[in-house]
Amino acid sequence: MVDVLYFAWVRERIGLPNEQVETKAATVMDLVEELRAREERYAVAFSDISALRVAVDQELAEFDAPIGTAREIAFFPPMTGG
């Protein structure tokens, strides 16, 4: 079980700020594929992963990063300075 957090427009498209997900995913991308297969709102939110960033246990990561024993995975759009 892993806590999955959604921020900004990702949260708006999915309709949830976070959820606990039972997964067999080995990598972040595997998790994305599982989520996409759930229903249309996930497929839409994860349709273009180049527009997303991910953090595993609050550390920035790539989509090929292993999940391992991670407790939290967060998806969010790139941050901009200001």
N, CA, C and O atoms as CSV, one atom per row, in Angstrom:
chain,resi,resn,atom,element,x,y,z
A,1,MET,N,N,0.856,-1.177,0.000
A,1,MET,CA,C,0.000,0.000,0.000
A,1,MET,C,C,0.901,1.239,0.000
A,1,MET,O,O,1.858,1.326,0.770
A,2,VAL,N,N,0.584,2.176,-0.860
A,2,VAL,CA,C,1.365,3.407,-0.961
A,2,VAL,C,C,0.400,4.594,-0.999
A,2,VAL,O,O,-0.669,4.514,-1.605
A,3,ASP,N,N,0.782,5.686,-0.353
A,3,ASP,CA,C,0.001,6.917,-0.418
A,3,ASP,C,C,0.374,7.637,-1.705
A,3,ASP,O,O,1.551,7.884,-1.968
A,4,VAL,N,N,-0.632,7.971,-2.506
A,4,VAL,CA,C,-0.401,8.700,-3.751
A,4,VAL,C,C,-1.043,10.074,-3.600
A,4,VAL,O,O,-2.228,10.193,-3.287
A,5,LEU,N,N,-0.234,11.111,-3.830
A,5,LEU,CA,C,-0.690,12.493,-3.696
A,5,LEU,C,C,-0.742,13.146,-5.065
A,5,LEU,O,O,0.136,12.937,-5.901
A,6,TYR,N,N,-1.791,13.945,-5.285
A,6,TYR,CA,C,-1.980,14.654,-6.552
A,6,TYR,C,C,-2.061,16.142,-6.260
A,6,TYR,O,O,-2.764,16.566,-5.343
A,7,PHE,N,N,-1.334,16.939,-7.049
A,7,PHE,CA,C,-1.301,18.383,-6.838
A,7,PHE,C,C,-1.724,19.140,-8.090
A,7,PHE,O,O,-1.593,18.641,-9.208
A,8,ALA,N,N,-2.235,20.357,-7.882
A,8,ALA,CA,C,-2.605,21.302,-8.948
A,8,ALA,C,C,-3.591,20.674,-9.925
A,8,ALA,O,O,-4.585,20.084,-9.500
A,9,TRP,N,N,-3.337,20.789,-11.220
A,9,TRP,CA,C,-4.294,20.292,-12.207
A,9,TRP,C,C,-4.419,18.779,-12.206
A,9,TRP,O,O,-5.429,18.249,-12.671
A,10,VAL,N,N,-3.417,18.070,-11.695
A,10,VAL,CA,C,-3.526,16.607,-11.600
A,10,VAL,C,C,-4.663,16.271,-10.626
A,10,VAL,O,O,-5.506,15.419,-10.907
A,11,ARG,N,N,-4.668,16.948,-9.489
A,11,ARG,CA,C,-5.728,16.756,-8.490
A,11,ARG,C,C,-7.093,17.124,-9.081
A,11,ARG,O,O,-8.081,16.424,-8.857
A,12,GLU,N,N,-7.140,18.219,-9.833
A,12,GLU,CA,C,-8.409,18.651,-10.430
A,12,GLU,C,C,-8.953,17.608,-11.412
A,12,GLU,O,O,-10.154,17.339,-11.430
A,13,ARG,N,N,-8.086,17.032,-12.214
A,13,ARG,CA,C,-8.534,16.046,-13.205
A,13,ARG,C,C,-8.965,14.735,-12.561
A,13,ARG,O,O,-9.925,14.107,-13.007
A,14,ILE,N,N,-8.258,14.322,-11.516
A,14,ILE,CA,C,-8.596,13.058,-10.853
A,14,ILE,C,C,-9.733,13.251,-9.853
A,14,ILE,O,O,-10.536,12.344,-9.635
A,15,GLY,N,N,-9.798,14.429,-9.248
A,15,GLY,CA,C,-10.870,14.709,-8.312
A,15,GLY,C,C,-10.557,14.316,-6.877
A,15,GLY,O,O,-11.446,14.296,-6.026
A,16,LEU,N,N,-9.300,14.005,-6.611
A,16,LEU,CA,C,-8.866,13.623,-5.266
A,16,LEU,C,C,-7.528,14.280,-4.948
A,16,LEU,O,O,-6.690,14.422,-5.840
A,17,PRO,N,N,-7.306,14.686,-3.691
A,17,PRO,CA,C,-5.991,15.204,-3.329
A,17,PRO,C,C,-4.989,14.081,-3.055
A,17,PRO,O,O,-3.785,14.247,-3.250
A,18,ASN,N,N,-5.507,12.932,-2.598
A,18,ASN,CA,C,-4.637,11.788,-2.307
A,18,ASN,C,C,-5.486,10.536,-2.137
A,18,ASN,O,O,-6.705,10.602,-1.982
A,19,GLU,N,N,-4.810,9.403,-2.171
A,19,GLU,CA,C,-5.476,8.126,-1.935
A,19,GLU,C,C,-4.437,7.069,-1.614
A,19,GLU,O,O,-3.264,7.210,-1.959
A,20,GLN,N,N,-4.875,6.015,-0.955
A,20,GLN,CA,C,-4.005,4.876,-0.720
A,20,GLN,C,C,-4.238,3.883,-1.844
A,20,GLN,O,O,-5.376,3.537,-2.161
A,21,VAL,N,N,-3.149,3.432,-2.438
A,21,VAL,CA,C,-3.242,2.554,-3.595
A,21,VAL,C,C,-2.530,1.244,-3.303
A,21,VAL,O,O,-1.374,1.223,-2.880
A,22,GLU,N,N,-3.237,0.166,-3.536
A,22,GLU,CA,C,-2.637,-1.171,-3.480
A,22,GLU,C,C,-2.014,-1.402,-4.842
A,22,GLU,O,O,-2.706,-1.340,-5.858
A,23,THR,N,N,-0.717,-1.668,-4.879
A,23,THR,CA,C,-0.034,-1.782,-6.169
A,23,THR,C,C,0.989,-2.899,-6.171
A,23,THR,O,O,1.554,-3.261,-5.139
A,24,LYS,N,N,1.209,-3.431,-7.353
A,24,LYS,CA,C,2.279,-4.403,-7.571
A,24,LYS,C,C,3.377,-3.759,-8.426
A,24,LYS,O,O,4.294,-4.442,-8.882
A,25,ALA,N,N,3.279,-2.458,-8.635
A,25,ALA,CA,C,4.206,-1.730,-9.505
A,25,ALA,C,C,5.638,-1.788,-8.966
A,25,ALA,O,O,5.872,-1.659,-7.765
A,26,ALA,N,N,6.576,-1.982,-9.873
A,26,ALA,CA,C,7.996,-1.982,-9.512
A,26,ALA,C,C,8.599,-0.591,-9.664
A,26,ALA,O,O,9.524,-0.224,-8.939
A,27,THR,N,N,8.066,0.188,-10.622
A,27,THR,CA,C,8.577,1.538,-10.877
A,27,THR,C,C,7.418,2.530,-10.856
A,27,THR,O,O,6.249,2.144,-10.851
A,28,VAL,N,N,7.762,3.799,-10.842
A,28,VAL,CA,C,6.744,4.838,-10.901
A,28,VAL,C,C,5.931,4.696,-12.183
A,28,VAL,O,O,4.708,4.838,-12.158
A,29,MET,N,N,6.591,4.419,-13.294
A,29,MET,CA,C,5.874,4.281,-14.568
A,29,MET,C,C,4.891,3.119,-14.517
A,29,MET,O,O,3.796,3.215,-15.072
A,30,ASP,N,N,5.265,2.020,-13.861
A,30,ASP,CA,C,4.337,0.897,-13.692
A,30,ASP,C,C,3.093,1.357,-12.926
A,30,ASP,O,O,1.974,0.973,-13.265
A,31,LEU,N,N,3.293,2.173,-11.899
A,31,LEU,CA,C,2.169,2.701,-11.133
A,31,LEU,C,C,1.288,3.590,-12.008
A,31,LEU,O,O,0.061,3.512,-11.949
A,32,VAL,N,N,1.923,4.432,-12.820
A,32,VAL,CA,C,1.162,5.294,-13.737
A,32,VAL,C,C,0.302,4.432,-14.668
A,32,VAL,O,O,-0.862,4.753,-14.905
A,33,GLU,N,N,0.860,3.359,-15.189
A,33,GLU,CA,C,0.103,2.471,-16.078
A,33,GLU,C,C,-1.079,1.850,-15.343
A,33,GLU,O,O,-2.171,1.750,-15.903
A,34,GLU,N,N,-0.873,1.433,-14.094
A,34,GLU,CA,C,-1.977,0.883,-13.291
A,34,GLU,C,C,-3.072,1.934,-13.092
A,34,GLU,O,O,-4.260,1.636,-13.218
A,35,LEU,N,N,-2.662,3.159,-12.782
A,35,LEU,CA,C,-3.634,4.225,-12.555
A,35,LEU,C,C,-4.389,4.559,-13.840
A,35,LEU,O,O,-5.609,4.725,-13.820
A,36,ARG,N,N,-3.667,4.657,-14.955
A,36,ARG,CA,C,-4.305,4.954,-16.244
A,36,ARG,C,C,-5.392,3.933,-16.570
A,36,ARG,O,O,-6.430,4.280,-17.133
A,37,ALA,N,N,-5.148,2.681,-16.214
A,37,ALA,CA,C,-6.083,1.601,-16.540
A,37,ALA,C,C,-7.325,1.619,-15.652
A,37,ALA,O,O,-8.312,0.952,-15.964
A,38,ARG,N,N,-7.292,2.363,-14.562
A,38,ARG,CA,C,-8.420,2.394,-13.625
A,38,ARG,C,C,-9.686,2.940,-14.250
A,38,ARG,O,O,-10.722,2.275,-14.265
A,39,GLU,N,N,-9.596,4.156,-14.767
A,39,GLU,CA,C,-10.756,4.806,-15.378
A,39,GLU,C,C,-10.306,6.051,-16.129
A,39,GLU,O,O,-9.148,6.461,-16.042
A,40,GLU,N,N,-11.229,6.641,-16.859
A,40,GLU,CA,C,-10.916,7.737,-17.782
A,40,GLU,C,C,-10.239,8.932,-17.113
A,40,GLU,O,O,-9.308,9.502,-17.681
A,41,ARG,N,N,-10.684,9.320,-15.927
A,41,ARG,CA,C,-10.103,10.516,-15.303
A,41,ARG,C,C,-8.606,10.332,-15.034
A,41,ARG,O,O,-7.850,11.300,-15.125
A,42,TYR,N,N,-8.164,9.124,-14.707
A,42,TYR,CA,C,-6.739,8.859,-14.515
A,42,TYR,C,C,-6.021,8.862,-15.860
A,42,TYR,O,O,-4.916,9.392,-15.983
A,43,ALA,N,N,-6.651,8.270,-16.859
A,43,ALA,CA,C,-6.055,8.247,-18.197
A,43,ALA,C,C,-5.822,9.668,-18.699
A,43,ALA,O,O,-4.789,9.953,-19.305
A,44,VAL,N,N,-6.777,10.554,-18.450
A,44,VAL,CA,C,-6.642,11.951,-18.866
A,44,VAL,C,C,-5.531,12.638,-18.066
A,44,VAL,O,O,-4.696,13.333,-18.644
A,45,ALA,N,N,-5.515,12.452,-16.767
A,45,ALA,CA,C,-4.518,13.115,-15.922
A,45,ALA,C,C,-3.095,12.678,-16.267
A,45,ALA,O,O,-2.158,13.472,-16.179
A,46,PHE,N,N,-2.938,11.416,-16.659
A,46,PHE,CA,C,-1.604,10.896,-16.956
A,46,PHE,C,C,-1.364,10.698,-18.446
A,46,PHE,O,O,-0.508,9.905,-18.838
A,47,SER,N,N,-2.113,11.415,-19.278
A,47,SER,CA,C,-1.971,11.240,-20.729
A,47,SER,C,C,-0.645,11.772,-21.262
A,47,SER,O,O,-0.133,11.269,-22.262
A,48,ASP,N,N,-0.087,12.780,-20.605
A,48,ASP,CA,C,1.184,13.364,-21.055
A,48,ASP,C,C,2.122,13.498,-19.857
A,48,ASP,O,O,2.154,14.537,-19.197
A,49,ILE,N,N,2.882,12.443,-19.582
A,49,ILE,CA,C,3.732,12.486,-18.389
A,49,ILE,C,C,4.899,13.451,-18.526
A,49,ILE,O,O,5.560,13.763,-17.535
A,50,SER,N,N,5.164,13.932,-19.746
A,50,SER,CA,C,6.224,14.936,-19.893
A,50,SER,C,C,5.825,16.239,-19.205
A,50,SER,O,O,6.676,17.084,-18.924
A,51,ALA,N,N,4.534,16.399,-18.937
A,51,ALA,CA,C,4.039,17.598,-18.247
A,51,ALA,C,C,3.953,17.389,-16.737
A,51,ALA,O,O,3.379,18.211,-16.023
A,52,LEU,N,N,4.526,16.287,-16.253
A,52,LEU,CA,C,4.454,15.953,-14.834
A,52,LEU,C,C,5.827,15.744,-14.223
A,52,LEU,O,O,6.791,15.398,-14.904
A,53,ARG,N,N,5.884,15.962,-12.942
A,53,ARG,CA,C,7.050,15.607,-12.137
A,53,ARG,C,C,6.564,14.646,-11.065
A,53,ARG,O,O,5.372,14.576,-10.765
A,54,VAL,N,N,7.499,13.911,-10.496
A,54,VAL,CA,C,7.141,12.931,-9.473
A,54,VAL,C,C,8.153,12.991,-8.331
A,54,VAL,O,O,9.337,13.253,-8.540
A,55,ALA,N,N,7.665,12.746,-7.141
A,55,ALA,CA,C,8.534,12.622,-5.969
A,55,ALA,C,C,8.196,11.302,-5.282
A,55,ALA,O,O,7.030,10.949,-5.109
A,56,VAL,N,N,9.243,10.591,-4.899
A,56,VAL,CA,C,9.095,9.342,-4.155
A,56,VAL,C,C,9.617,9.605,-2.759
A,56,VAL,O,O,10.786,9.943,-2.578
A,57,ASP,N,N,8.749,9.449,-1.772
A,57,ASP,CA,C,9.091,9.774,-0.381
A,57,ASP,C,C,9.732,11.156,-0.271
A,57,ASP,O,O,10.750,11.334,0.397
A,58,GLN,N,N,9.118,12.125,-0.937
A,58,GLN,CA,C,9.472,13.545,-0.910
A,58,GLN,C,C,10.829,13.867,-1.533
A,58,GLN,O,O,11.416,14.913,-1.254
A,59,GLU,N,N,11.325,12.956,-2.382
A,59,GLU,CA,C,12.551,13.204,-3.138
A,59,GLU,C,C,12.194,13.189,-4.620
A,59,GLU,O,O,11.565,12.245,-5.097
A,60,LEU,N,N,12.593,14.237,-5.358
A,60,LEU,CA,C,12.333,14.249,-6.797
A,60,LEU,C,C,12.897,12.990,-7.435
A,60,LEU,O,O,13.991,12.543,-7.091
A,61,ALA,N,N,12.143,12.426,-8.364
A,61,ALA,CA,C,12.554,11.171,-8.993
A,61,ALA,C,C,12.144,11.186,-10.455
A,61,ALA,O,O,11.408,12.066,-10.903
A,62,GLU,N,N,12.632,10.201,-11.188
A,62,GLU,CA,C,12.251,10.008,-12.579
A,62,GLU,C,C,11.155,8.943,-12.633
A,62,GLU,O,O,10.929,8.229,-11.655
A,63,PHE,N,N,10.487,8.840,-13.762
A,63,PHE,CA,C,9.404,7.867,-13.881
A,63,PHE,C,C,9.900,6.428,-13.917
A,63,PHE,O,O,9.121,5.499,-13.705
A,64,ASP,N,N,11.202,6.233,-14.187
A,64,ASP,CA,C,11.747,4.864,-14.149
A,64,ASP,C,C,12.287,4.498,-12.766
A,64,ASP,O,O,12.877,3.431,-12.593
A,65,ALA,N,N,12.089,5.375,-11.786
A,65,ALA,CA,C,12.572,5.121,-10.422
A,65,ALA,C,C,11.821,3.940,-9.811
A,65,ALA,O,O,10.609,3.809,-9.985
A,66,PRO,N,N,12.550,3.081,-9.091
A,66,PRO,CA,C,11.882,1.972,-8.415
A,66,PRO,C,C,11.036,2.480,-7.243
A,66,PRO,O,O,11.390,3.450,-6.574
A,67,ILE,N,N,9.929,1.809,-7.019
A,67,ILE,CA,C,9.081,2.166,-5.890
A,67,ILE,C,C,9.605,1.512,-4.612
A,67,ILE,O,O,9.639,2.145,-3.557
A,68,GLY,N,N,10.010,0.256,-4.708
A,68,GLY,CA,C,10.568,-0.434,-3.551
A,68,GLY,C,C,9.646,-0.362,-2.348
A,68,GLY,O,O,8.490,-0.780,-2.411
A,69,THR,N,N,10.164,0.170,-1.255
A,69,THR,CA,C,9.387,0.266,-0.014
A,69,THR,C,C,8.858,1.681,0.205
A,69,THR,O,O,8.567,2.067,1.337
A,70,ALA,N,N,8.733,2.448,-0.864
A,70,ALA,CA,C,8.249,3.827,-0.747
A,70,ALA,C,C,6.899,3.864,-0.048
A,70,ALA,O,O,6.061,2.980,-0.230
A,71,ARG,N,N,6.706,4.900,0.749
A,71,ARG,CA,C,5.439,5.076,1.455
A,71,ARG,C,C,4.568,6.136,0.794
A,71,ARG,O,O,3.354,6.166,0.994
A,72,GLU,N,N,5.212,7.029,-0.017
A,72,GLU,CA,C,4.468,8.136,-0.607
A,72,GLU,C,C,5.011,8.449,-1.994
A,72,GLU,O,O,6.222,8.517,-2.207
A,73,ILE,N,N,4.081,8.638,-2.940
A,73,ILE,CA,C,4.438,9.059,-4.285
A,73,ILE,C,C,3.555,10.239,-4.637
A,73,ILE,O,O,2.332,10.162,-4.513
A,74,ALA,N,N,4.165,11.332,-5.075
A,74,ALA,CA,C,3.432,12.557,-5.377
A,74,ALA,C,C,3.609,12.912,-6.849
A,74,ALA,O,O,4.703,12.803,-7.401
A,75,PHE,N,N,2.519,13.336,-7.469
A,75,PHE,CA,C,2.537,13.777,-8.857
A,75,PHE,C,C,2.128,15.249,-8.903
A,75,PHE,O,O,1.156,15.651,-8.264
A,76,PHE,N,N,2.881,16.048,-9.665
A,76,PHE,CA,C,2.628,17.489,-9.715
A,76,PHE,C,C,3.217,18.060,-10.991
A,76,PHE,O,O,4.127,17.473,-11.576
A,77,PRO,N,N,2.694,19.220,-11.432
A,77,PRO,CA,C,3.278,19.879,-12.604
A,77,PRO,C,C,4.621,20.505,-12.234
A,77,PRO,O,O,4.889,20.743,-11.057
A,78,PRO,N,N,5.464,20.774,-13.230
A,78,PRO,CA,C,6.743,21.425,-12.940
A,78,PRO,C,C,6.549,22.759,-12.218
A,78,PRO,O,O,5.599,23.493,-12.490
A,79,MET,N,N,7.438,23.053,-11.320
A,79,MET,CA,C,7.370,24.318,-10.596
A,79,MET,C,C,8.017,25.411,-11.442
A,79,MET,O,O,8.960,25.159,-12.193
A,80,THR,N,N,7.500,26.607,-11.308
A,80,THR,CA,C,8.107,27.736,-11.998
A,80,THR,C,C,8.545,28.759,-10.966
A,80,THR,O,O,7.908,28.914,-9.924
A,81,GLY,N,N,9.615,29.442,-11.254
A,81,GLY,CA,C,10.111,30.469,-10.339
A,81,GLY,C,C,9.295,31.735,-10.471
A,81,GLY,O,O,8.530,31.908,-11.420
A,82,GLY,N,N,9.469,32.611,-9.510
A,82,GLY,CA,C,8.704,33.831,-9.619
A,82,GLY,C,C,9.177,34.835,-8.717
A,82,GLY,O,O,8.634,35.940,-8.682
